[in-house]
Amino acid sequence: GLLARSPQALILDEPLAGLDAASQRGLLRLLSDLRRNTGLTVVVISHDFVGLEELCPRTLNLSDGVLTPAVGDVS
């Protein structure tokens, strides 16, 4: 599989879209464990940040082509 190649980063575009709440929690738990256990960088592109706090401790907002730290992000 993909992870057998030992990537340094995983880029996910709207990974929670279309999933029910239980599936979202399961995927977030899996990705969080993967990040913690392997040091893998996980980049998530999403319009909905609910539930992503644990997985993504640092966030950026993109608006009109400008990247800015998310409100409350101290990183």
N, CA, C, O and CB atoms as a CASP TS submission, in Angstrom:
PFRMAT TS
TARGET T0000
AUTHOR 0000-0000-0000
METHOD Language model
MODEL 1
PARENT N/A
ATOM      1  N   GLY     1       0.803  -1.179   0.000  1.00  0.00           N
ATOM      2  CA  GLY     1       0.000   0.000   0.000  1.00  0.00           C
ATOM      3  C   GLY     1       0.854   1.254   0.000  1.00  0.00           C
ATOM      4  O   GLY     1       2.084   1.204  -0.033  1.00  0.00           O
ATOM      5  N   LEU     2       0.175   2.347   0.037  1.00  0.00           N
ATOM      6  CA  LEU     2       0.802   3.659   0.010  1.00  0.00           C
ATOM      7  C   LEU     2       1.797   3.847   1.145  1.00  0.00           C
ATOM      8  O   LEU     2       2.901   4.344   0.922  1.00  0.00           O
ATOM      9  CB  LEU     2      -0.250   4.732   0.074  1.00  0.00           C
ATOM     10  N   LEU     3       1.426   3.460   2.346  1.00  0.00           N
ATOM     11  CA  LEU     3       2.290   3.696   3.497  1.00  0.00           C
ATOM     12  C   LEU     3       3.505   2.779   3.509  1.00  0.00           C
ATOM     13  O   LEU     3       4.459   3.046   4.239  1.00  0.00           O
ATOM     14  CB  LEU     3       1.508   3.517   4.773  1.00  0.00           C
ATOM     15  N   ALA     4       3.498   1.718   2.729  1.00  0.00           N
ATOM     16  CA  ALA     4       4.651   0.829   2.646  1.00  0.00           C
ATOM     17  C   ALA     4       5.845   1.547   2.033  1.00  0.00           C
ATOM     18  O   ALA     4       6.985   1.125   2.227  1.00  0.00           O
ATOM     19  CB  ALA     4       4.308  -0.417   1.828  1.00  0.00           C
ATOM     20  N   ARG     5       5.603   2.608   1.309  1.00  0.00           N
ATOM     21  CA  ARG     5       6.683   3.388   0.697  1.00  0.00           C
ATOM     22  C   ARG     5       7.275   4.404   1.669  1.00  0.00           C
ATOM     23  O   ARG     5       8.197   5.132   1.301  1.00  0.00           O
ATOM     24  CB  ARG     5       6.171   4.105  -0.547  1.00  0.00           C
ATOM     25  N   SER     6       6.776   4.472   2.887  1.00  0.00           N
ATOM     26  CA  SER     6       7.250   5.385   3.932  1.00  0.00           C
ATOM     27  C   SER     6       7.276   6.845   3.481  1.00  0.00           C
ATOM     28  O   SER     6       8.339   7.465   3.460  1.00  0.00           O
ATOM     29  CB  SER     6       8.633   4.974   4.380  1.00  0.00           C
ATOM     30  N   PRO     7       6.126   7.393   3.123  1.00  0.00           N
ATOM     31  CA  PRO     7       6.100   8.798   2.703  1.00  0.00           C
ATOM     32  C   PRO     7       6.395   9.719   3.882  1.00  0.00           C
ATOM     33  O   PRO     7       6.201   9.332   5.035  1.00  0.00           O
ATOM     34  CB  PRO     7       4.734   9.153   2.081  1.00  0.00           C
ATOM     35  N   GLN     8       6.860  10.928   3.602  1.00  0.00           N
ATOM     36  CA  GLN     8       7.110  11.918   4.642  1.00  0.00           C
ATOM     37  C   GLN     8       5.863  12.746   4.927  1.00  0.00           C
ATOM     38  O   GLN     8       5.735  13.336   6.000  1.00  0.00           O
ATOM     39  CB  GLN     8       8.263  12.829   4.241  1.00  0.00           C
ATOM     40  N   ALA     9       4.953  12.790   3.970  1.00  0.00           N
ATOM     41  CA  ALA     9       3.741  13.592   4.135  1.00  0.00           C
ATOM     42  C   ALA     9       2.560  12.909   3.460  1.00  0.00           C
ATOM     43  O   ALA     9       2.706  12.168   2.487  1.00  0.00           O
ATOM     44  CB  ALA     9       3.942  15.006   3.559  1.00  0.00           C
ATOM     45  N   LEU    10       1.400  13.186   4.009  1.00  0.00           N
ATOM     46  CA  LEU    10       0.146  12.687   3.459  1.00  0.00           C
ATOM     47  C   LEU    10      -0.758  13.901   3.264  1.00  0.00           C
ATOM     48  O   LEU    10      -1.037  14.622   4.222  1.00  0.00           O
ATOM     49  CB  LEU    10      -0.523  11.600   4.403  1.00  0.00           C
ATOM     50  N   ILE    11      -1.217  14.134   2.044  1.00  0.00           N
ATOM     51  CA  ILE    11      -2.082  15.271   1.740  1.00  0.00           C
ATOM     52  C   ILE    11      -3.491  14.749   1.495  1.00  0.00           C
ATOM     53  O   ILE    11      -3.717  13.911   0.621  1.00  0.00           O
ATOM     54  CB  ILE    11      -1.556  16.074   0.503  1.00  0.00           C
ATOM     55  N   LEU    12      -4.434  15.258   2.283  1.00  0.00           N
ATOM     56  CA  LEU    12      -5.822  14.794   2.225  1.00  0.00           C
ATOM     57  C   LEU    12      -6.734  15.962   1.865  1.00  0.00           C
ATOM     58  O   LEU    12      -6.720  16.990   2.543  1.00  0.00           O
ATOM     59  CB  LEU    12      -6.254  14.160   3.578  1.00  0.00           C
ATOM     60  N   ASP    13      -7.514  15.815   0.819  1.00  0.00           N
ATOM     61  CA  ASP    13      -8.451  16.847   0.390  1.00  0.00           C
ATOM     62  C   ASP    13      -9.861  16.444   0.816  1.00  0.00           C
ATOM     63  O   ASP    13     -10.434  15.492   0.286  1.00  0.00           O
ATOM     64  CB  ASP    13      -8.376  17.067  -1.152  1.00  0.00           C
ATOM     65  N   GLU    14     -10.409  17.181   1.779  1.00  0.00           N
ATOM     66  CA  GLU    14     -11.753  16.928   2.304  1.00  0.00           C
ATOM     67  C   GLU    14     -11.940  15.463   2.721  1.00  0.00           C
ATOM     68  O   GLU    14     -12.868  14.806   2.249  1.00  0.00           O
ATOM     69  CB  GLU    14     -12.803  17.307   1.258  1.00  0.00           C
ATOM     70  N   PRO    15     -11.074  14.948   3.594  1.00  0.00           N
ATOM     71  CA  PRO    15     -11.145  13.523   3.941  1.00  0.00           C
ATOM     72  C   PRO    15     -12.406  13.115   4.700  1.00  0.00           C
ATOM     73  O   PRO    15     -12.760  11.936   4.717  1.00  0.00           O
ATOM     74  CB  PRO    15      -9.955  13.158   4.757  1.00  0.00           C
ATOM     75  N   LEU    16     -13.085  14.071   5.326  1.00  0.00           N
ATOM     76  CA  LEU    16     -14.265  13.732   6.124  1.00  0.00           C
ATOM     77  C   LEU    16     -15.577  13.925   5.368  1.00  0.00           C
ATOM     78  O   LEU    16     -16.643  13.569   5.870  1.00  0.00           O
ATOM     79  CB  LEU    16     -14.285  14.564   7.378  1.00  0.00           C
ATOM     80  N   ALA    17     -15.500  14.483   4.175  1.00  0.00           N
ATOM     81  CA  ALA    17     -16.711  14.763   3.393  1.00  0.00           C
ATOM     82  C   ALA    17     -17.462  13.472   3.084  1.00  0.00           C
ATOM     83  O   ALA    17     -16.886  12.496   2.604  1.00  0.00           O
ATOM     84  CB  ALA    17     -16.353  15.495   2.083  1.00  0.00           C
ATOM     85  N   GLY    18     -18.737  13.491   3.366  1.00  0.00           N
ATOM     86  CA  GLY    18     -19.593  12.353   3.041  1.00  0.00           C
ATOM     87  C   GLY    18     -19.562  11.218   4.044  1.00  0.00           C
ATOM     88  O   GLY    18     -20.257  10.218   3.863  1.00  0.00           O
ATOM     89  N   LEU    19     -18.767  11.352   5.103  1.00  0.00           N
ATOM     90  CA  LEU    19     -18.698  10.293   6.119  1.00  0.00           C
ATOM     91  C   LEU    19     -19.666  10.592   7.254  1.00  0.00           C
ATOM     92  O   LEU    19     -19.869  11.753   7.609  1.00  0.00           O
ATOM     93  CB  LEU    19     -17.258  10.148   6.666  1.00  0.00           C
ATOM     94  N   ASP    20     -20.263   9.552   7.825  1.00  0.00           N
ATOM     95  CA  ASP    20     -21.097   9.759   9.006  1.00  0.00           C
ATOM     96  C   ASP    20     -20.184  10.049  10.197  1.00  0.00           C
ATOM     97  O   ASP    20     -18.968   9.881  10.105  1.00  0.00           O
ATOM     98  CB  ASP    20     -22.009   8.512   9.285  1.00  0.00           C
ATOM     99  N   ALA    21     -20.768  10.484  11.307  1.00  0.00           N
ATOM    100  CA  ALA    21     -19.994  10.913  12.472  1.00  0.00           C
ATOM    101  C   ALA    21     -19.071   9.815  12.998  1.00  0.00           C
ATOM    102  O   ALA    21     -17.922  10.093  13.343  1.00  0.00           O
ATOM    103  CB  ALA    21     -20.929  11.361  13.574  1.00  0.00           C
ATOM    104  N   ALA    22     -19.550   8.587  13.063  1.00  0.00           N
ATOM    105  CA  ALA    22     -18.726   7.484  13.571  1.00  0.00           C
ATOM    106  C   ALA    22     -17.535   7.223  12.649  1.00  0.00           C
ATOM    107  O   ALA    22     -16.426   6.978  13.124  1.00  0.00           O
ATOM    108  CB  ALA    22     -19.571   6.203  13.719  1.00  0.00           C
ATOM    109  N   SER    23     -17.755   7.272  11.360  1.00  0.00           N
ATOM    110  CA  SER    23     -16.664   7.060  10.404  1.00  0.00           C
ATOM    111  C   SER    23     -15.660   8.204  10.454  1.00  0.00           C
ATOM    112  O   SER    23     -14.457   7.983  10.319  1.00  0.00           O
ATOM    113  CB  SER    23     -17.218   6.913   8.982  1.00  0.00           C
ATOM    114  N   GLN    24     -16.152   9.428  10.649  1.00  0.00           N
ATOM    115  CA  GLN    24     -15.252  10.573  10.789  1.00  0.00           C
ATOM    116  C   GLN    24     -14.346  10.394  11.999  1.00  0.00           C
ATOM    117  O   GLN    24     -13.133  10.587  11.908  1.00  0.00           O
ATOM    118  CB  GLN    24     -16.052  11.881  10.912  1.00  0.00           C
ATOM    119  N   ARG    25     -14.938  10.022  13.137  1.00  0.00           N
ATOM    120  CA  ARG    25     -14.141   9.812  14.354  1.00  0.00           C
ATOM    121  C   ARG    25     -13.114   8.710  14.145  1.00  0.00           C
ATOM    122  O   ARG    25     -11.965   8.845  14.566  1.00  0.00           O
ATOM    123  CB  ARG    25     -15.051   9.463  15.544  1.00  0.00           C
ATOM    124  N   GLY    26     -13.515   7.627  13.503  1.00  0.00           N
ATOM    125  CA  GLY    26     -12.601   6.520  13.249  1.00  0.00           C
ATOM    126  C   GLY    26     -11.442   6.927  12.362  1.00  0.00           C
ATOM    127  O   GLY    26     -10.296   6.568  12.634  1.00  0.00           O
ATOM    128  N   LEU    27     -11.725   7.671  11.303  1.00  0.00           N
ATOM    129  CA  LEU    27     -10.662   8.120  10.403  1.00  0.00           C
ATOM    130  C   LEU    27      -9.730   9.092  11.110  1.00  0.00           C
ATOM    131  O   LEU    27      -8.512   9.003  10.959  1.00  0.00           O
ATOM    132  CB  LEU    27     -11.257   8.776   9.152  1.00  0.00           C
ATOM    133  N   LEU    28     -10.292  10.022  11.881  1.00  0.00           N
ATOM    134  CA  LEU    28      -9.457  10.970  12.619  1.00  0.00           C
ATOM    135  C   LEU    28      -8.568  10.255  13.630  1.00  0.00           C
ATOM    136  O   LEU    28      -7.403  10.616  13.798  1.00  0.00           O
ATOM    137  CB  LEU    28     -10.329  12.004  13.331  1.00  0.00           C
ATOM    138  N   ARG    29      -9.108   9.250  14.299  1.00  0.00           N
ATOM    139  CA  ARG    29      -8.324   8.473  15.267  1.00  0.00           C
ATOM    140  C   ARG    29      -7.189   7.735  14.553  1.00  0.00           C
ATOM    141  O   ARG    29      -6.054   7.730  15.030  1.00  0.00           O
ATOM    142  CB  ARG    29      -9.231   7.464  16.027  1.00  0.00           C
ATOM    143  N   LEU    30      -7.492   7.120  13.424  1.00  0.00           N
ATOM    144  CA  LEU    30      -6.481   6.409  12.641  1.00  0.00           C
ATOM    145  C   LEU    30      -5.374   7.358  12.177  1.00  0.00           C
ATOM    146  O   LEU    30      -4.191   7.044  12.312  1.00  0.00           O
ATOM    147  CB  LEU    30      -7.131   5.725  11.430  1.00  0.00           C
ATOM    148  N   LEU    31      -5.751   8.502  11.639  1.00  0.00           N
ATOM    149  CA  LEU    31      -4.757   9.462  11.154  1.00  0.00           C
ATOM    150  C   LEU    31      -3.933  10.048  12.290  1.00  0.00           C
ATOM    151  O   LEU    31      -2.729  10.258  12.142  1.00  0.00           O
ATOM    152  CB  LEU    31      -5.439  10.580  10.387  1.00  0.00           C
ATOM    153  N   SER    32      -4.577  10.314  13.423  1.00  0.00           N
ATOM    154  CA  SER    32      -3.866  10.840  14.585  1.00  0.00           C
ATOM    155  C   SER    32      -2.848   9.825  15.100  1.00  0.00           C
ATOM    156  O   SER    32      -1.711  10.185  15.401  1.00  0.00           O
ATOM    157  CB  SER    32      -4.857  11.211  15.698  1.00  0.00           C
ATOM    158  N   ASP    33      -3.249   8.570  15.201  1.00  0.00           N
ATOM    159  CA  ASP    33      -2.326   7.509  15.630  1.00  0.00           C
ATOM    160  C   ASP    33      -1.177   7.364  14.645  1.00  0.00           C
ATOM    161  O   ASP    33      -0.024   7.212  15.051  1.00  0.00           O
ATOM    162  CB  ASP    33      -3.067   6.168  15.775  1.00  0.00           C
ATOM    163  N   LEU    34      -1.479   7.410  13.374  1.00  0.00           N
ATOM    164  CA  LEU    34      -0.460   7.292  12.337  1.00  0.00           C
ATOM    165  C   LEU    34       0.551   8.429  12.449  1.00  0.00           C
ATOM    166  O   LEU    34       1.759   8.199  12.387  1.00  0.00           O
ATOM    167  CB  LEU    34      -1.108   7.288  10.943  1.00  0.00           C
ATOM    168  N   ARG    35       0.060   9.647  12.613  1.00  0.00           N
ATOM    169  CA  ARG    35       0.937  10.816  12.753  1.00  0.00           C
ATOM    170  C   ARG    35       1.813  10.695  13.994  1.00  0.00           C
ATOM    171  O   ARG    35       3.019  10.936  13.939  1.00  0.00           O
ATOM    172  CB  ARG    35       0.105  12.108  12.819  1.00  0.00           C
ATOM    173  N   ARG    36       1.207  10.324  15.099  1.00  0.00           N
ATOM    174  CA  ARG    36       1.927  10.220  16.363  1.00  0.00           C
ATOM    175  C   ARG    36       2.963   9.092  16.330  1.00  0.00           C
ATOM    176  O   ARG    36       4.071   9.265  16.837  1.00  0.00           O
ATOM    177  CB  ARG    36       0.944   9.993  17.509  1.00  0.00           C
ATOM    178  N   ASN    37       2.626   7.954  15.749  1.00  0.00           N
ATOM    179  CA  ASN    37       3.507   6.782  15.771  1.00  0.00           C
ATOM    180  C   ASN    37       4.591   6.793  14.704  1.00  0.00           C
ATOM    181  O   ASN    37       5.610   6.118  14.855  1.00  0.00           O
ATOM    182  CB  ASN    37       2.693   5.548  15.614  1.00  0.00           C
ATOM    183  N   THR    38       4.391   7.546  13.630  1.00  0.00           N
ATOM    184  CA  THR    38       5.369   7.529  12.536  1.00  0.00           C
ATOM    185  C   THR    38       6.047   8.868  12.297  1.00  0.00           C
ATOM    186  O   THR    38       7.064   8.933  11.607  1.00  0.00           O
ATOM    187  CB  THR    38       4.702   7.091  11.274  1.00  0.00           C
ATOM    188  N   GLY    39       5.495   9.938  12.861  1.00  0.00           N
ATOM    189  CA  GLY    39       6.038  11.266  12.599  1.00  0.00           C
ATOM    190  C   GLY    39       5.620  11.815  11.238  1.00  0.00           C
ATOM    191  O   GLY    39       6.149  12.828  10.783  1.00  0.00           O
ATOM    192  N   LEU    40       4.678  11.147  10.598  1.00  0.00           N
ATOM    193  CA  LEU    40       4.195  11.544   9.285  1.00  0.00           C
ATOM    194  C   LEU    40       3.543  12.922   9.359  1.00  0.00           C
ATOM    195  O   LEU    40       2.746  13.186  10.259  1.00  0.00           O
ATOM    196  CB  LEU    40       3.201  10.504   8.736  1.00  0.00           C
ATOM    197  N   THR    41       3.875  13.788   8.428  1.00  0.00           N
ATOM    198  CA  THR    41       3.207  15.077   8.311  1.00  0.00           C
ATOM    199  C   THR    41       1.885  14.861   7.588  1.00  0.00           C
ATOM    200  O   THR    41       1.846  14.256   6.517  1.00  0.00           O
ATOM    201  CB  THR    41       4.099  16.118   7.559  1.00  0.00           C
ATOM    202  N   VAL    42       0.805  15.357   8.177  1.00  0.00           N
ATOM    203  CA  VAL    42      -0.516  15.219   7.568  1.00  0.00           C
ATOM    204  C   VAL    42      -1.023  16.616   7.223  1.00  0.00           C
ATOM    205  O   VAL    42      -1.165  17.468   8.099  1.00  0.00           O
ATOM    206  CB  VAL    42      -1.515  14.471   8.526  1.00  0.00           C
ATOM    207  N   VAL    43      -1.292  16.838   5.951  1.00  0.00           N
ATOM    208  CA  VAL    43      -1.842  18.105   5.474  1.00  0.00           C
ATOM    209  C   VAL    43      -3.296  17.842   5.098  1.00  0.00           C
ATOM    210  O   VAL    43      -3.590  16.987   4.261  1.00  0.00           O
ATOM    211  CB  VAL    43      -1.017  18.685   4.249  1.00  0.00           C
ATOM    212  N   VAL    44      -4.198  18.588   5.728  1.00  0.00           N
ATOM    213  CA  VAL    44      -5.629  18.405   5.477  1.00  0.00           C
ATOM    214  C   VAL    44      -6.187  19.674   4.843  1.00  0.00           C
ATOM    215  O   VAL    44      -6.013  20.774   5.367  1.00  0.00           O
ATOM    216  CB  VAL    44      -6.393  18.062   6.794  1.00  0.00           C
ATOM    217  N   ILE    45      -6.847  19.507   3.730  1.00  0.00           N
ATOM    218  CA  ILE    45      -7.542  20.605   3.071  1.00  0.00           C
ATOM    219  C   ILE    45      -9.022  20.396   3.370  1.00  0.00           C
ATOM    220  O   ILE    45      -9.599  19.375   2.999  1.00  0.00           O
ATOM    221  CB  ILE    45      -7.247  20.653   1.504  1.00  0.00           C
ATOM    222  N   SER    46      -9.636  21.379   4.047  1.00  0.00           N
ATOM    223  CA  SER    46     -11.020  21.189   4.463  1.00  0.00           C
ATOM    224  C   SER    46     -11.735  22.519   4.630  1.00  0.00           C
ATOM    225  O   SER    46     -11.124  23.531   4.973  1.00  0.00           O
ATOM    226  CB  SER    46     -11.079  20.399   5.762  1.00  0.00           C
ATOM    227  N   HIS    47     -13.028  22.502   4.386  1.00  0.00           N
ATOM    228  CA  HIS    47     -13.879  23.654   4.667  1.00  0.00           C
ATOM    229  C   HIS    47     -14.458  23.561   6.073  1.00  0.00           C
ATOM    230  O   HIS    47     -14.950  24.555   6.605  1.00  0.00           O
ATOM    231  CB  HIS    47     -15.008  23.756   3.633  1.00  0.00           C
ATOM    232  N   ASP    48     -14.405  22.396   6.668  1.00  0.00           N
ATOM    233  CA  ASP    48     -14.999  22.139   7.980  1.00  0.00           C
ATOM    234  C   ASP    48     -13.908  21.664   8.931  1.00  0.00           C
ATOM    235  O   ASP    48     -13.358  20.576   8.760  1.00  0.00           O
ATOM    236  CB  ASP    48     -16.145  21.087   7.884  1.00  0.00           C
ATOM    237  N   PHE    49     -13.595  22.488   9.937  1.00  0.00           N
ATOM    238  CA  PHE    49     -12.505  22.165  10.850  1.00  0.00           C
ATOM    239  C   PHE    49     -12.959  21.436  12.108  1.00  0.00           C
ATOM    240  O   PHE    49     -12.134  21.092  12.954  1.00  0.00           O
ATOM    241  CB  PHE    49     -11.791  23.416  11.236  1.00  0.00           C
ATOM    242  N   VAL    50     -14.253  21.199  12.241  1.00  0.00           N
ATOM    243  CA  VAL    50     -14.774  20.527  13.424  1.00  0.00           C
ATOM    244  C   VAL    50     -14.160  19.137  13.530  1.00  0.00           C
ATOM    245  O   VAL    50     -14.251  18.332  12.603  1.00  0.00           O
ATOM    246  CB  VAL    50     -16.320  20.442  13.376  1.00  0.00           C
ATOM    247  N   GLY    51     -13.533  18.866  14.671  1.00  0.00           N
ATOM    248  CA  GLY    51     -12.939  17.561  14.909  1.00  0.00           C
ATOM    249  C   GLY    51     -11.502  17.431  14.449  1.00  0.00           C
ATOM    250  O   GLY    51     -10.853  16.429  14.747  1.00  0.00           O
ATOM    251  N   LEU    52     -10.986  18.418  13.729  1.00  0.00           N
ATOM    252  CA  LEU    52      -9.624  18.316  13.210  1.00  0.00           C
ATOM    253  C   LEU    52      -8.561  18.836  14.180  1.00  0.00           C
ATOM    254  O   LEU    52      -7.368  18.723  13.899  1.00  0.00           O
ATOM    255  CB  LEU    52      -9.524  19.070  11.915  1.00  0.00           C
ATOM    256  N   GLU    53      -8.971  19.400  15.310  1.00  0.00           N
ATOM    257  CA  GLU    53      -8.034  20.032  16.230  1.00  0.00           C
ATOM    258  C   GLU    53      -6.934  19.088  16.710  1.00  0.00           C
ATOM    259  O   GLU    53      -5.764  19.469  16.751  1.00  0.00           O
ATOM    260  CB  GLU    53      -8.779  20.574  17.415  1.00  0.00           C
ATOM    261  N   GLU    54      -7.296  17.874  17.068  1.00  0.00           N
ATOM    262  CA  GLU    54      -6.303  16.922  17.576  1.00  0.00           C
ATOM    263  C   GLU    54      -5.346  16.476  16.477  1.00  0.00           C
ATOM    264  O   GLU    54      -4.150  16.307  16.713  1.00  0.00           O
ATOM    265  CB  GLU    54      -6.998  15.702  18.187  1.00  0.00           C
ATOM    266  N   LEU    55      -5.871  16.290  15.298  1.00  0.00           N
ATOM    267  CA  LEU    55      -5.050  15.835  14.181  1.00  0.00           C
ATOM    268  C   LEU    55      -4.164  16.955  13.659  1.00  0.00           C
ATOM    269  O   LEU    55      -3.024  16.713  13.263  1.00  0.00           O
ATOM    270  CB  LEU    55      -5.930  15.298  13.059  1.00  0.00           C
ATOM    271  N   CYS    56      -4.674  18.164  13.656  1.00  0.00           N
ATOM    272  CA  CYS    56      -3.971  19.303  13.053  1.00  0.00           C
ATOM    273  C   CYS    56      -3.728  20.393  14.090  1.00  0.00           C
ATOM    274  O   CYS    56      -4.528  21.321  14.209  1.00  0.00           O
ATOM    275  CB  CYS    56      -4.774  19.871  11.864  1.00  0.00           C
ATOM    276  N   PRO    57      -2.633  20.292  14.840  1.00  0.00           N
ATOM    277  CA  PRO    57      -2.373  21.291  15.873  1.00  0.00           C
ATOM    278  C   PRO    57      -2.024  22.666  15.301  1.00  0.00           C
ATOM    279  O   PRO    57      -2.160  23.675  15.993  1.00  0.00           O
ATOM    280  CB  PRO    57      -1.253  20.818  16.763  1.00  0.00           C
ATOM    281  N   ARG    58      -1.581  22.712  14.060  1.00  0.00           N
ATOM    282  CA  ARG    58      -1.278  23.989  13.408  1.00  0.00           C
ATOM    283  C   ARG    58      -2.170  24.116  12.183  1.00  0.00           C
ATOM    284  O   ARG    58      -2.256  23.204  11.360  1.00  0.00           O
ATOM    285  CB  ARG    58       0.240  24.090  13.014  1.00  0.00           C
ATOM    286  N   THR    59      -2.825  25.249  12.079  1.00  0.00           N
ATOM    287  CA  THR    59      -3.730  25.447  10.954  1.00  0.00           C
ATOM    288  C   THR    59      -3.469  26.785  10.278  1.00  0.00           C
ATOM    289  O   THR    59      -3.017  27.743  10.904  1.00  0.00           O
ATOM    290  CB  THR    59      -5.184  25.363  11.416  1.00  0.00           C
ATOM    291  N   LEU    60      -3.763  26.825   8.998  1.00  0.00           N
ATOM    292  CA  LEU    60      -3.685  28.051   8.214  1.00  0.00           C
ATOM    293  C   LEU    60      -5.002  28.230   7.489  1.00  0.00           C
ATOM    294  O   LEU    60      -5.642  27.262   7.076  1.00  0.00           O
ATOM    295  CB  LEU    60      -2.492  28.015   7.211  1.00  0.00           C
ATOM    296  N   ASN    61      -5.392  29.472   7.343  1.00  0.00           N
ATOM    297  CA  ASN    61      -6.576  29.797   6.551  1.00  0.00           C
ATOM    298  C   ASN    61      -6.111  30.386   5.229  1.00  0.00           C
ATOM    299  O   ASN    61      -5.170  31.179   5.192  1.00  0.00           O
ATOM    300  CB  ASN    61      -7.522  30.790   7.311  1.00  0.00           C
ATOM    301  N   LEU    62      -6.766  30.001   4.153  1.00  0.00           N
ATOM    302  CA  LEU    62      -6.492  30.567   2.833  1.00  0.00           C
ATOM    303  C   LEU    62      -7.707  31.372   2.415  1.00  0.00           C
ATOM    304  O   LEU    62      -8.803  30.832   2.264  1.00  0.00           O
ATOM    305  CB  LEU    62      -6.162  29.452   1.779  1.00  0.00           C
ATOM    306  N   SER    63      -7.507  32.660   2.230  1.00  0.00           N
ATOM    307  CA  SER    63      -8.595  33.533   1.819  1.00  0.00           C
ATOM    308  C   SER    63      -8.061  34.529   0.799  1.00  0.00           C
ATOM    309  O   SER    63      -7.106  35.255   1.073  1.00  0.00           O
ATOM    310  CB  SER    63      -9.221  34.264   3.040  1.00  0.00           C
ATOM    311  N   ASP    64      -8.667  34.561  -0.350  1.00  0.00           N
ATOM    312  CA  ASP    64      -8.242  35.465  -1.427  1.00  0.00           C
ATOM    313  C   ASP    64      -6.762  35.314  -1.749  1.00  0.00           C
ATOM    314  O   ASP    64      -6.080  36.299  -2.033  1.00  0.00           O
ATOM    315  CB  ASP    64      -8.535  36.908  -1.048  1.00  0.00           C
ATOM    316  N   GLY    65      -6.266  34.082  -1.705  1.00  0.00           N
ATOM    317  CA  GLY    65      -4.879  33.805  -2.061  1.00  0.00           C
ATOM    318  C   GLY    65      -3.864  34.113  -0.979  1.00  0.00           C
ATOM    319  O   GLY    65      -2.660  34.036  -1.226  1.00  0.00           O
ATOM    320  N   VAL    66      -4.324  34.462   0.224  1.00  0.00           N
ATOM    321  CA  VAL    66      -3.422  34.812   1.320  1.00  0.00           C
ATOM    322  C   VAL    66      -3.551  33.778   2.435  1.00  0.00           C
ATOM    323  O   VAL    66      -4.654  33.492   2.900  1.00  0.00           O
ATOM    324  CB  VAL    66      -3.728  36.239   1.856  1.00  0.00           C
ATOM    325  N   LEU    67      -2.409  33.217   2.865  1.00  0.00           N
ATOM    326  CA  LEU    67      -2.387  32.271   3.989  1.00  0.00           C
ATOM    327  C   LEU    67      -2.156  33.025   5.285  1.00  0.00           C
ATOM    328  O   LEU    67      -1.233  33.834   5.381  1.00  0.00           O
ATOM    329  CB  LEU    67      -1.291  31.191   3.789  1.00  0.00           C
ATOM    330  N   THR    68      -2.996  32.762   6.289  1.00  0.00           N
ATOM    331  CA  THR    68      -2.830  33.365   7.606  1.00  0.00           C
ATOM    332  C   THR    68      -3.059  32.298   8.666  1.00  0.00           C
ATOM    333  O   THR    68      -3.831  31.364   8.448  1.00  0.00           O
ATOM    334  CB  THR    68      -3.804  34.563   7.803  1.00  0.00           C
ATOM    335  N   PRO    69      -2.383  32.429   9.834  1.00  0.00           N
ATOM    336  CA  PRO    69      -2.643  31.467  10.917  1.00  0.00           C
ATOM    337  C   PRO    69      -4.106  31.548  11.342  1.00  0.00           C
ATOM    338  O   PRO    69      -4.710  32.621  11.340  1.00  0.00           O
ATOM    339  CB  PRO    69      -1.712  31.736  12.134  1.00  0.00           C
ATOM    340  N   ALA    70      -4.654  30.412  11.702  1.00  0.00           N
ATOM    341  CA  ALA    70      -6.040  30.375  12.168  1.00  0.00           C
ATOM    342  C   ALA    70      -6.155  31.102  13.495  1.00  0.00           C
ATOM    343  O   ALA    70      -5.188  31.176  14.254  1.00  0.00           O
ATOM    344  CB  ALA    70      -6.538  28.921  12.306  1.00  0.00           C
ATOM    345  N   VAL    71      -7.316  31.632  13.774  1.00  0.00           N
ATOM    346  CA  VAL    71      -7.570  32.321  15.037  1.00  0.00           C
ATOM    347  C   VAL    71      -7.306  31.366  16.183  1.00  0.00           C
ATOM    348  O   VAL    71      -7.807  30.241  16.185  1.00  0.00           O
ATOM    349  CB  VAL    71      -9.020  32.867  15.099  1.00  0.00           C
ATOM    350  N   GLY    72      -6.519  31.807  17.164  1.00  0.00           N
ATOM    351  CA  GLY    72      -6.219  30.977  18.321  1.00  0.00           C
ATOM    352  C   GLY    72      -5.042  30.043  18.124  1.00  0.00           C
ATOM    353  O   GLY    72      -4.634  29.372  19.072  1.00  0.00           O
ATOM    354  N   ASP    73      -4.484  29.976  16.930  1.00  0.00           N
ATOM    355  CA  ASP    73      -3.336  29.104  16.660  1.00  0.00           C
ATOM    356  C   ASP    73      -2.078  29.836  17.087  1.00  0.00           C
ATOM    357  O   ASP    73      -1.783  30.922  16.589  1.00  0.00           O
ATOM    358  CB  ASP    73      -3.262  28.698  15.147  1.00  0.00           C
ATOM    359  N   VAL    74      -1.342  29.241  18.006  1.00  0.00           N
ATOM    360  CA  VAL    74      -0.135  29.883  18.518  1.00  0.00           C
ATOM    361  C   VAL    74       1.121  29.369  17.847  1.00  0.00           C
ATOM    362  O   VAL    74       2.217  29.834  18.157  1.00  0.00           O
ATOM    363  CB  VAL    74      -0.030  29.679  20.002  1.00  0.00           C
ATOM    364  N   SER    75       0.988  28.422  16.936  1.00  0.00           N
ATOM    365  CA  SER    75       2.159  27.845  16.270  1.00  0.00           C
ATOM    366  C   SER    75       2.593  28.695  15.103  1.00  0.00           C
ATOM    367  O   SER    75       3.564  28.363  14.424  1.00  0.00           O
ATOM    368  CB  SER    75       1.868  26.429  15.798  1.00  0.00           C
TER
END
